[in-house]
Amino acid sequence: MTTAAPLTALGRQITFVDGTTARLRYSLGALALLEQRHGGIDAILGVFEKIDGKGGLSGVVIGPMLELIGAGLTGSGGFVPHITERVTTVREETPDGRKTSRDVREVTAVRYVRQSDRRELGDLLDFTGFDQLVDAMTQAFAEAFPQGEAEAPAGAPVTTVELPEAFRGTSSTTSAPSYSTAPTPLSGN
């Protein structure tokens, strides 16, 4: 019998300046957004380390923090990403002397907008509660990667799955190829 940790994280509730709340949850879609923007989970963890406040707030912090929170609010949180990109035309010469051009796209900003009223995330967050926001982000992100049942959030459903023997790989066999004595018609005839 196999016991699996919860496949979805519960997330953390955050309160906006207008009194509304939303659930900050890092689903697979949210993690994919962050991976595309930052280049992988290790890079995302690096952003978390920059803004966790333990080593001081040096460098660019607010923009990446808005991206982390915004990605966690996509889907059921009611926010959608709005991407601004710069398009640069690159002109090149091929080895045979032909001149070509192609467009190179670079994401310059990602803003998260609440679908219900089109307000931007940056306008809805109160940074006087910076520590609470960082805690909510950190806890929600940790829930997205539980280390087994012991690390799962309290009250999270645990699914027990019993695998049939056929899935264990012990009963696979192959048979010898069978050759047909029927003539194979040629194609195009």
Secondary structure, 3 states (H helix, E strand, C coil): CEEECCCCCCCEEEECCCCCEEEECCCHHHHHHHHHHHCCHHHHHHHHHHHCCCCCCCCCCHHHHHHHHHHHCEHHHCEEEEEEEEEEEEEEECCCCCEEEEEEEEEEEEEEEECCCCCEHHHHCCHHHHHHHHHHHHHHHHHHCCCCHHHCCCCCCCEEECCCHHHHCCCCCCCCCCCCCCCCCCCCC
